[in-house]
Amino acid sequence: MKILPWEGSTVFPALCATLLAWRKSAPDTRDLPWRDEPTPYHVWISEIMLQQTRAAVVRGYFLRFLEALPSVRDLANVDDDALMKLWQGLGYYSRARNLKRAAEVIVEKHDGQLPKDVDALLALPGIGRYTASAIASFAYGQPRPAVDGNFLRVAARITANPIDIAKDTSKRALEAALASSYPTGRDAGLLNEAFMDLGATVCLPNGVPLCHTCPAAQFCLAHDRGTEQDYPVKAALKARRKERRTVLLLSCGNRIAIRKRPARGLLAGLWEYPNLEGKLSKRAVHAHIESEGFDVCDIAPLPPARHIFSHIEWELTGWAVTVAAMNEPPLMAAEDRTDAPSSLLWVRRAELADTYSIPAAFGYFTPQ
Ligand code: SF4
């Protein structure tokens, strides 16, 4: 099979011109609020939110975030728990922390304005090549292709290229091949939108791409050969590690016990319900809680849950445990902590919804 390398490919100038015309000719029906006013701050926040979540879900988060934190300075000064609450449900909480750290640097070094220079953007916490290019093109009109997985999939199909799109070198090769075909000004962002929209609505990742409606079909080698679904070629995924944990919904009157996870590692610094390694029986849970100094009034099973992280899968067993009194000082510490032992915090049920951000991995056990 003839393989068209991206570098030196002749298809990109005509492809980019066609997609730009397509983007300009069709009304934008995707209702993405960050496109209405693509300021550097809006582009940045939306792109970080969009990294693992669908645009339809991000829309509400984005509007809520901007209402609470309308500027870089507001983000730099936000309280950590308030930030986690705004991020709750989006996952990957380290991204929210990086947003705040980057905002602090922007205030300190760039007078509160996101820099125009791509190298300066790349120096900020949590900003990689894709996000830097998105900000540079959408907000500053620079000719930078914002190459993400969707973009790579479209390019791999159009050129019938079996390149491994998970590799950073593939991304850089595509950026280099496209660079001279990119316009400046508003068109730079519009062309990136065209590639994004094509990947999201026509050249679909799962299932059959909608080639009969595709503006790039005339250029598409995979379509010409009828091999659209052979691309992109994916390297075998590494199997996730499976772990079992037992989660304890410890209550006393109207209060529930939560604690903070270690400052490093999985779900670092987030609130959680006390939990233990392994799948513990009712008898084992009872013995453990009493050994921590509590009087157990009742133990009832909760529906089991499964939570999948990128590299780990948790099989979760839950127990609702009612105790006679709240211990002071609290005794239960996670066995996997690497920093100072945590304390239990006894919070009102309403506060769980309004104030504290419990990540989805533990949220299965939050009382309704
Ligand atoms: S013709 Fe089909 S496979 Fe090729 S880019 Fe368009 S939708 Fe994707």
Boltz pocket constraint, residues with backbone or C-beta under 6 A from the ligand:
constraints:
  - pocket:
      binder: B
      contacts: [[A, 154], [A, 157], [A, 158], [A, 202], [A, 203], [A, 204], [A, 209], [A, 210], [A, 211], [A, 214], [A, 215], [A, 216], [A, 217], [A, 220], [A, 222], [A, 223], [A, 228]]
      max_distance: 6.0
